[in-house]
Every structure is written in C-alpha cells, then in structure tokens.
Amino acid sequence: MKNIVITGASSGIGRASAIKLSEDINNRLFLISRNEAKLNDLLNKIKGNRDRIIIMPFDVISGDYNELSHQIKEIAGTVDVLINNAGALINKPFSEIIIDDFDLMVNTNFKGPFFLIQRLLPILNSGAHIVNISSMGGFQGSVKFPGLSVYSSSKGALAILTECLALELKQVGISVNCLALGSVQTDMLKEAFPGYQAPLTSETMAEFIADFALNGHKWINGKIIPVSISTP
C-alpha cells in the first residue's frame, strides 16, 4: 500500500490527480484542502473502495502541521508520496499588490509546502518522493506575464527549495522534484485570465502528475521540469 498525500485536493489539478491515483487499489490517499464541502463532493465521485480515501480539511496557511502529521501517522504510519499542489494566484499590477495579497500567495505557494515537508519528514519513507507543483511563471528564463510578480516569485522559491532539499534529503533516501506547469484549464486560471482557454485539461495533466509522482524519482532527483504546451 502506497500512502499518498495531496494538498489542494478539492479542485483543479489536485482533484483530478486524486481521482486518477484512486483508481489503483494499492494507493491510500490523504486529501488535504480547506474546503471540506468540496472534499466530501470529491469523495462521493471516487469509485470503488473509499476506505483508502481519507479527507483532511486543513488550511495550509494557518493549520497545525504537527497535528496533521500526527493524524496521518496514526492512520498510515509512513508516507510514500507527497504532492504539494495547493496554490493561490492573484493577478494584479505590481503597484497595486497589498500585503494581504502578498501573504496569501507566498504563504500558500511557498511557506505551506516548506513546513508541510518539514513536519512530515519523520514519517517519510526512505524511497519517498516529494513532488512540488510549481509554474512556468516560476521557471527561470520563461516568458513572464504582467500581474503575476508575486505568484511567479513564490513559485520560483518553491523550485529553488526543491533543489536544496533534493541534496539535503538524499542521504535519507528521499527524492524531491518540481513540475513547472504551463497553462491548464482550472478555475484558478479562469479567474486570473478571463476568456483564455488553456490547451490542457486538469484530467490530462493529472495523468502525467500521477505517473510522475509514483515513478519519476526512479530516474530523476532535484530537477525543475517544465511541463508545458503553452503559457500564460
């Protein structure tokens, strides 16, 4: 049984990844989101034995990570895969960004994954794989878009954290990789770019993420990998 933790699991790519990974009866999923109603809706849509699906209402900004880690340990003992997918995006000109905007994006996109990894570290198996979901906006050398200064910077920080942790955790057998995603049709994208139609659906991207989370670390560690047909 593989124990898999997914943040931001109630919508978009996280939701689609949860559904895809739930298809394998050898996977036990811990689905994290602050939206309990959407988590329950997701649970109702997952087919088959749902005893393997544990929903965990939790706010990655203000939640108690020690308690979360304790709850997962009580059920599973250890964790094999962590997918840091939760994200926040506000599209605003640099001159109009306020502290609340900054805090929301940096805390969700960087601080949250940082401390979740730290608190789960004692129960991450040797051979575990941490997958940080970043963005092409945070990928050095990619085209940047107006209004995404904080979002892109916070996702860039997550990418650099990946490189740091891959080296630091290598000695305990834990792999860390980062997927810099391009445009995927999600509610978050629609809100940030009204009228834009992304070339990929959440379900299509979830197929790649699910396979990479389970198998990518067999060949790759410490890499920031662009997964993009197009950006914004």
C-alpha positions in Angstrom: 0.0 0.0 0.0 1.4 3.4 -1.0 0.4 6.3 1.2 0.0 9.5 -0.8 -0.6 13.0 0.5 -2.1 15.6 -1.9 -2.7 19.3 -0.9 -5.1 21.4 -2.8 -7.1 18.3 -3.5 -10.6 19.7 -3.7 -10.4 21.3 -7.1 -8.5 21.6 -10.3 -5.3 19.6 -10.8 -5.3 18.3 -7.2 -8.8 16.9 -7.6 -8.1 15.3 -10.9 -4.8 13.8 -9.6 -6.7 12.4 -6.6 -9.3 10.7 -8.8 -6.6 9.3 -11.1 -4.5 7.9 -8.2 -7.6 6.5 -6.5 -8.0 4.1 -9.5 -5.2 1.9 -8.1 -6.4 -0.1 -5.1 -2.8 -0.2 -3.8 -2.9 3.6 -3.2 -4.2 5.1 0.0 -4.8 8.9 -0.4 -4.8 11.7 2.2 -6.6 14.5 0.5 -6.0 18.0 2.0 -7.9 21.1 1.4 -9.5 23.9 3.5 -12.8 23.3 1.6 -14.5 20.4 3.4 -17.6 20.6 1.3 -15.6 20.1 -1.9 -13.6 17.3 -0.3 -16.8 15.5 0.5 -18.1 16.0 -3.0 -14.8 14.6 -4.3 -15.2 11.6 -2.0 -18.6 10.9 -3.5 -17.2 10.9 -7.0 -14.4 8.5 -6.3 -15.4 5.0 -7.4 -14.7 1.7 -5.7 -13.4 1.1 -2.1 -13.4 4.5 -0.5 -11.8 3.3 2.8 -8.5 4.1 1.2 -9.5 7.7 0.8 -9.1 10.0 3.8 -10.2 13.6 3.5 -8.5 16.0 5.8 -9.9 19.6 6.0 -6.9 21.7 6.6 -5.7 25.3 5.9 -2.1 25.2 4.6 -1.7 28.8 5.8 -3.0 28.6 9.4 -3.3 24.9 10.2 -1.4 22.9 12.8 1.1 20.9 10.8 2.2 18.9 13.8 -1.3 17.7 14.4 -1.8 16.9 10.7 1.4 14.8 10.7 0.3 13.1 13.8 -3.1 12.2 12.3 -1.5 10.8 9.1 1.0 8.8 11.2 -1.8 7.3 13.3 -3.6 6.0 10.2 -0.7 5.1 7.8 2.5 5.1 9.8 4.5 6.4 7.0 4.2 8.4 3.7 5.5 7.4 0.3 4.4 10.3 -1.9 3.8 14.0 -1.1 2.3 16.2 -3.8 2.4 19.9 -2.8 -0.2 21.1 -5.2 -2.1 23.8 -3.2 -1.7 27.2 -4.8 -3.0 30.8 -4.8 -2.9 33.2 -7.7 -4.0 36.9 -7.7 -3.5 38.7 -11.0 -2.7 42.4 -10.1 -0.2 45.0 -11.3 2.9 45.2 -9.1 2.0 48.7 -8.0 -1.4 47.5 -6.7 -0.3 44.5 -4.7 -1.2 44.8 -1.0 0.3 42.9 2.0 -2.7 40.6 2.2 -2.3 39.6 -1.5 1.5 39.0 -0.9 0.9 37.0 2.2 -1.8 34.8 0.7 0.3 33.8 -2.3 3.7 33.4 -0.5 2.2 31.5 2.4 0.2 29.2 0.2 2.7 28.7 -2.6 5.9 28.5 -0.6 5.6 28.7 3.2 2.9 26.0 3.3 4.9 23.4 1.3 8.1 24.2 3.3 6.6 23.5 6.7 4.5 20.5 5.5 7.6 18.8 4.2 9.4 19.6 7.4 6.7 18.2 9.7 6.1 15.1 7.5 9.8 14.4 7.3 9.9 12.0 10.3 7.3 9.8 8.6 8.5 10.0 5.0 9.8 6.6 3.9 13.3 6.1 2.6 12.5 6.0 -1.1 9.7 8.5 -0.8 9.0 11.1 -3.5 8.1 14.7 -2.9 6.6 16.5 -5.9 6.3 20.2 -5.7 3.9 21.7 -8.2 5.3 25.0 -9.5 4.6 27.0 -12.6 6.3 28.1 -15.8 5.9 31.6 -14.2 8.5 30.5 -11.7 10.8 28.8 -14.2 13.9 30.8 -14.9 14.1 32.1 -18.5 10.4 31.5 -19.3 8.2 34.3 -20.6 6.7 36.2 -17.7 3.3 37.9 -17.7 2.2 41.2 -16.2 0.3 40.9 -12.9 2.0 37.7 -11.7 5.0 39.2 -9.9 4.2 37.7 -6.5 2.7 34.4 -7.9 5.7 33.7 -10.1 8.2 34.7 -7.5 6.6 32.4 -4.9 6.6 29.5 -7.4 10.2 30.3 -8.2 11.0 30.0 -4.5 9.3 26.6 -4.4 11.5 25.5 -7.3 14.7 26.5 -5.6 13.6 24.8 -2.4 13.3 21.6 -4.4 16.9 21.8 -5.5 18.0 22.5 -1.9 16.0 19.6 -0.4 17.0 17.1 -3.0 20.6 17.4 -1.8 19.8 17.7 1.9 17.4 14.7 1.9 19.3 12.5 -0.5 21.2 11.0 2.5 17.9 9.6 3.9 16.7 8.3 0.5 14.1 10.9 -0.2 13.8 12.3 -3.7 12.4 15.8 -4.4 11.4 17.1 -7.8 9.4 20.1 -9.1 7.0 20.2 -12.0 6.7 23.7 -13.6 3.3 23.5 -15.2 2.2 25.6 -18.1 -1.4 26.5 -18.8 -4.1 24.1 -17.6 -7.8 24.9 -17.6 -8.7 25.3 -14.0 -11.0 27.7 -12.0 -7.8 29.5 -10.8 -6.7 30.1 -14.3 -10.1 31.3 -15.5 -10.2 33.8 -12.6 -6.8 35.1 -13.4 -7.1 35.1 -17.2 -10.8 35.6 -18.1 -11.6 34.4 -21.5 -8.4 32.4 -22.0 -8.8 28.8 -22.9 -5.8 26.6 -21.9 -4.8 23.7 -24.2 -4.8 21.1 -21.4 -7.5 20.0 -19.0 -6.9 19.2 -15.4 -7.6 15.5 -16.2 -4.9 15.4 -18.9 -2.3 17.0 -16.6 -3.3 14.7 -13.7 -2.4 11.6 -15.8 1.2 12.9 -16.1 1.4 14.0 -12.5 0.1 10.8 -11.1 2.6 8.7 -13.1 5.5 11.0 -12.3 4.7 11.0 -8.6 4.8 7.2 -8.5 7.7 6.6 -10.9 9.6 9.8 -11.8 12.0 9.6 -8.9 13.4 6.3 -10.2 15.3 8.3 -12.8 15.2 11.9 -11.7 16.0 13.8 -8.5 16.4 17.5 -7.7 15.1 18.7 -11.1 12.8 21.5 -12.1 10.9 20.1 -15.1 8.9 22.3 -17.4 5.6 20.6 -18.3 4.1 23.0 -20.8 2.4 23.2 -24.2 1.9 27.0 -23.7 1.9 29.6 -21.0 0.3 32.1 -19.5 
